[in-house]
């Protein structure tokens, strides 16, 4: 049987009224520790020049015998100034193993195709600097999604959820073609939905969401954010807005969100996803309020 020794209670040093606002030794040590951790996480690029970067890449190929068991392959990639995670895996593919498979396209953080799980966090490969990461850099496919091969995951379910919220502009009051005029949006309304329009469908938020991991029918933060963009657009009629809110307030809609902010933390476009979900909850409540 193990025994646990009770630690003595720490006694706080008496505070001098004249020292109010002065930094205590404990606070100073804590600040120095935090600064040290920050320096450890971010390496000066000049220190890496001429060196190689150690990356560990997840590998899996269900169609090749001997590669059906998931594993990690190690690559040592020559560092260049400004190198990103995507640059590193592209070099590994081009120079070491042409069978290494992953998605990428624009390389400008716009297409959203190269979302990976890097050092335990969902990130865009083309946006993540190698110098900001501790080595060895662990690169994996997005969690909570079926792996097709190596770093490629099946995005079909994610796209299905996005289309469920009808992500296109609708207006019952659109006049005939002969009388059609420009549908103008106020600067204030544009500012309100501006951030929601930055979504690039990368799936990072959905991958980080614990609710989506356990509820396959949950719309997910990306789809709800897309619905927010249109539901808050003043150019759509009130009838269409109510139709959108009915989609969102279903059992697997906005009410499944538990406000963990994980989606907001990993979004590469800094969209306040959790805030948008909470605002849609308030709109749904107001819609259902009745006064007699």
C-alpha positions in Angstrom: 0.0 0.0 0.0 1.5 3.3 -1.0 1.3 6.3 1.3 1.1 9.9 0.2 2.9 12.5 2.2 1.0 15.7 2.7 3.0 18.7 1.4 3.4 21.5 3.8 1.2 24.5 3.0 3.1 27.3 1.4 3.2 30.6 3.3 2.7 33.8 1.3 5.2 36.5 2.1 3.8 39.6 3.7 3.0 42.3 1.2 4.5 45.7 1.5 1.9 48.4 0.7 4.6 50.5 -0.9 5.6 47.7 -3.2 2.1 47.5 -4.8 2.5 46.8 -8.6 6.1 45.6 -8.2 7.0 42.3 -9.8 7.4 39.5 -7.3 10.2 37.0 -7.6 7.6 34.2 -8.3 6.1 36.3 -11.1 9.6 37.1 -12.5 10.6 33.4 -12.5 7.3 32.5 -14.2 7.8 35.1 -16.9 11.3 33.9 -17.5 10.1 30.4 -17.8 7.3 31.4 -20.3 9.8 33.4 -22.4 12.2 30.4 -22.4 9.4 28.1 -23.7 8.5 30.6 -26.4 12.1 30.8 -27.5 12.3 27.0 -27.6 9.2 26.8 -29.8 10.5 29.3 -32.4 13.9 28.8 -33.8 15.8 31.6 -35.5 16.0 30.7 -39.3 19.6 31.7 -39.4 20.4 28.9 -37.0 18.8 26.4 -39.3 20.5 27.5 -42.5 22.8 24.7 -43.8 21.1 22.2 -41.5 18.6 19.4 -42.3 15.1 19.3 -40.8 13.9 16.0 -39.3 10.3 15.2 -40.3 8.4 12.0 -39.4 5.6 11.4 -41.9 2.7 9.1 -41.4 2.5 6.3 -44.0 -0.3 4.0 -45.0 -1.3 2.3 -48.3 -4.1 -0.2 -48.1 -3.5 -1.4 -51.7 0.2 -2.4 -51.3 1.1 -5.5 -49.3 3.6 -4.7 -46.6 2.4 -1.1 -46.4 -1.1 -1.8 -44.9 0.2 -1.4 -41.4 0.4 2.3 -40.4 3.9 3.6 -39.7 6.1 6.7 -39.7 8.9 7.3 -42.1 11.8 9.6 -41.3 13.2 12.1 -43.7 16.0 14.6 -43.3 15.3 17.6 -45.5 17.7 20.4 -46.2 16.4 23.6 -44.7 15.9 26.8 -46.7 14.8 30.2 -45.5 11.0 30.5 -45.4 10.5 26.7 -45.7 7.0 25.5 -44.9 5.8 22.0 -43.9 4.4 21.6 -47.4 7.8 22.5 -48.8 9.4 19.8 -46.6 7.0 17.0 -47.6 7.2 18.0 -51.3 11.0 17.7 -51.1 10.7 14.3 -49.4 8.4 13.1 -52.1 10.5 14.5 -55.0 13.9 13.5 -53.7 13.4 10.4 -51.5 10.1 8.6 -52.0 7.9 9.4 -55.0 5.1 7.2 -53.5 4.5 9.7 -50.6 1.0 11.0 -51.1 -0.7 14.2 -50.0 -2.9 16.9 -51.4 -1.8 20.4 -52.3 -2.6 23.0 -54.9 -2.3 26.8 -54.6 0.4 27.0 -51.9 -1.0 30.4 -50.8 -3.4 29.3 -48.0 -6.4 29.7 -50.3 -7.4 26.3 -51.6 -7.4 24.5 -48.2 -6.3 21.2 -49.7 -3.1 20.7 -47.6 -4.5 20.6 -44.0 -2.4 18.2 -41.9 -2.0 17.2 -38.3 1.4 18.7 -37.4 2.9 18.3 -34.0 -0.5 17.5 -32.5 -2.4 20.4 -34.1 -4.5 20.9 -37.3 -2.5 23.3 -39.6 -2.2 24.3 -43.2 1.0 22.8 -44.6 1.7 25.8 -46.9 1.2 28.3 -44.1 3.1 26.6 -41.3 6.8 27.6 -41.0 9.3 24.9 -40.3 11.2 27.3 -38.0 8.2 27.7 -35.8 8.1 23.9 -34.9 10.0 21.7 -32.6 11.9 18.7 -34.2 11.3 16.0 -35.1 8.2 17.4 -36.9 5.4 14.9 -36.8 3.1 15.1 -39.8 -0.1 13.1 -39.9 -3.4 13.1 -41.7 -6.4 14.9 -40.1 -7.8 13.0 -37.2 -11.4 11.7 -37.1 -11.5 11.1 -40.8 -10.9 7.9 -42.8 -7.3 7.8 -44.2 -7.2 7.0 -48.0 -3.4 6.9 -48.3 -0.6 8.5 -46.3 -1.7 12.1 -45.6 -4.8 12.0 -47.7 -8.2 11.6 -46.0 -11.7 11.1 -47.3 -13.4 14.5 -47.5 -16.8 13.3 -48.9 -18.6 13.5 -45.6 -17.2 16.9 -44.9 -18.4 18.2 -48.3 -21.9 16.5 -47.7 -22.3 18.4 -44.5 -21.3 21.7 -46.2 -23.9 21.2 -48.9 -26.6 20.3 -46.3 -26.8 24.0 -45.3 -27.5 25.1 -48.9 -24.4 27.3 -49.2 -25.6 29.6 -52.0 -27.5 32.9 -52.1 -31.3 32.7 -52.3 -33.8 35.4 -52.6 -37.6 34.9 -53.2 -38.0 38.6 -54.1 -35.6 38.5 -57.1 -37.4 40.4 -60.0 -37.7 39.3 -63.6 -34.6 39.5 -65.7 -35.9 42.7 -67.4 -36.3 44.5 -64.1 -33.2 43.0 -62.4 -31.0 45.5 -60.6 -27.9 45.2 -58.5 -28.5 43.8 -55.1 -26.5 46.1 -52.9 -25.2 45.2 -49.4 -24.6 47.8 -46.8 -21.0 48.3 -45.5 -22.2 47.4 -42.0 -23.7 44.1 -43.1 -20.7 43.3 -45.1 -18.5 43.9 -42.1 -20.7 41.6 -40.0 -20.3 38.5 -42.3 -16.8 39.3 -43.6 -14.9 36.9 -41.5 -17.3 34.0 -42.2 -16.7 34.4 -45.9 -13.0 33.5 -45.5 -13.6 29.8 -45.1 -11.5 27.7 -47.5 -13.2 24.3 -46.8 -9.9 22.8 -45.4 -11.7 20.7 -42.8 -9.3 21.6 -39.9 -12.1 22.8 -37.7 -14.2 19.6 -38.3 -11.2 17.4 -37.5 -10.6 19.2 -34.2 -14.2 19.0 -33.0 -14.9 16.4 -30.4 -18.6 16.5 -31.0 -18.2 15.8 -34.8 -15.9 12.9 -33.9 -18.6 11.2 -31.9 -21.7 12.4 -33.9 -21.4 11.6 -37.6 -24.6 13.6 -38.3 -23.5 16.8 -36.6 -23.3 19.6 -39.2 -19.9 20.7 -37.8 -18.4 24.2 -37.4 -17.5 24.7 -41.0 -21.0 24.0 -42.3 -22.6 26.1 -39.6 -20.2 29.0 -40.3 -21.2 28.8 -44.0 -24.8 29.0 -43.1 -24.1 32.0 -40.9 -22.6 33.8 -43.9 -26.0 33.6 -45.7 -28.4 33.7 -42.7 -26.8 37.1 -41.7 -26.9 38.5 -45.2 -29.5 41.2 -45.3 -30.1 40.6 -49.0 -31.9 37.4 -48.3 -35.6 37.5 -47.3 -36.8 36.8 -43.8 -38.5 33.6 -45.1 -35.2 32.3 -46.4 -33.5 33.2 -43.1 -36.1 31.2 -41.2 -35.6 28.3 -43.6 -31.9 28.3 -42.8 -32.5 28.5 -39.1 -34.8 25.5 -39.2 -31.9 23.6 -40.8 -29.5 24.8 -38.1 -31.7 24.2 -35.0 -32.3 20.6 -35.8 -31.1 17.9 -33.3 -27.6 17.7 -35.0 -27.3 21.4 -35.6 -26.1 24.3 -33.5 -27.3 22.9 -30.2 -24.8 20.1 -30.3 -21.9 22.6 -30.0 -20.5 22.5 -26.5 -18.5 25.7 -26.9 -15.0 24.2 -26.6 -13.4 26.7 -29.0 -11.2 24.0 -30.5 -12.5 24.9 -34.0 -11.7 28.6 -33.5 -8.2 27.7 -32.3 -7.2 25.7 -35.3 -8.8 27.8 -38.1 -6.1 28.9 -40.4 -8.1 31.9 -41.5 -8.8 33.1 -37.9 -12.6 32.8 -38.3 -14.4 33.2 -34.9 -16.4 30.0 -35.5 -17.6 29.4 -32.0 -18.8 33.0 -31.8 -20.8 32.5 -35.0 -22.4 29.3 -33.7 -23.4 31.0 -30.5 -25.0 33.9 -32.4 -27.0 31.5 -34.5 -28.2 29.9 -31.3 -29.5 33.3 -30.1 -31.2 33.9 -33.5 -32.9 30.5 -33.2 -34.2 31.3 -29.7 -35.5 34.7 -30.8 -37.3 33.1 -33.7 -39.2 30.8 -31.4 -40.1 33.3 -28.8 -43.8 34.0 -28.6 -45.6 36.6 -26.6 -49.3 36.4 -25.7 
